[in-house]
């Protein structure tokens, strides 16, 4: 039986956690999470099939071949993958119940007005022409009262006259949520080709957004999982330019970003 997704061992990733039921891997920047138009063979899922093809094929399309969530192409960091029906279904339920905690590091030029806070602004998706290739369309998001509730907590980790390092925790899973929310408070992420101002776009770097920590309950053993990814090497040069240091203290050594209630927030008036 041929696999539904073509295995591609050339798609590289780092395994941060693995057992018989699930894995958490580090996706590099510039790699889409799942195959699609123009990326039939070079997505993260193609690489996952090269390692766990039989198990992912057994899960099938109804379980997204194990993929539990996605990262944008230019975002690096942790992605959770189910390797068994029990592993996938158990983590899927935690994602749907917002029991999974995900943390991102991001670098911005303009700091938020407060050192920590919670952004509660509904987001709506829309389709636009790709400015880099007008023949293509892409999905973007914007703040809109007609959108779906979206919540992102943030805190400042370091700041300098040139830039600021933040940690963000999205409590909902909307398209481009962290990127749009930070841009909406005047702190767009460096390297963001779609939501940053022209001045910020002029600072040459890839999207400075990295999913560095994922906390969950193991769906079979019930043990607490706390999987971490180090600060990516390709963004260290950016921190040096901005006179910032890579974070090297575990996130639980300092208070986590403030947690708003898990109920959907009211739309701002």
Phi, psi and omega in degrees: 000126180282141178293151180287336178242130182290122177294141178219097181293350178285343176280111187266146174204163179249132178274121179261336175206142177204134164216194185289345186254333183201165175219153171234123185238158177264114177274129176285161176291155177084005181242126176287155184284316182231154181299149178193190183303124181083354181222050181288335189235353187239024178274163176306319182299327175298319177292321178297322178294331178292337181258318187233034189306314183297318181289320179290321177297323179296326177291322173081175183295328180297335176251026177054031181051036174096340182294126181260339177195177185226155170243148175301156182307315187270359175270136176256164172127198194282134175229130179269140184226128174280139179245352176220160177304318180294320179294314181295309185297321181293316178288325177302317179297322179293321176298315182294329180270005181060034178271344177281135176252123179240136181235140181237143164264141174212154182243130180233157177276319184253117185289155172298164182285345177232157182283343172205158181180180179229125178263119178240090181222122182294147183237142177235142178271150175210164181254136180221163175285141176289118182296340180272342179206093184302345178285344183253151172245158180214161179266131176233178179222156176211160176288131180202137176298341178272001184274185179271146180304139180215136185225129177226125173265147180215159171210150178276127176265318179210153174214152176217172177299345185255340183184176184219137175258126181243157163244132181236147174230108175283130177264352172232170187239054180278160178301128175055030191301307182298319182296313182290318181298315180294320177298326183290341177255014176085018180231061181296150181285137177299140180085002181280114185283348187242329187247355180273161175285162179305324179297317181290321179299333182288345178277106190289113175194159172284170180305119185273065183221125185221123177279103193256349184209139178222125180242131180206171170261131180301127188291347180248312183271345182068010176285152178284128175257131176224092187259135184231154178233136180289165177297130186293140183300325185289345178261354180294324178297323177297315178299320179299317179298327183266006180061042177241158179252145174298139178293130181229010177255128178307144185300332182279001175279347177227163183301142176287161174306145183302140183257112174285170177302154182276353175289152176300130181285156175292149177290136179296143180278000000 
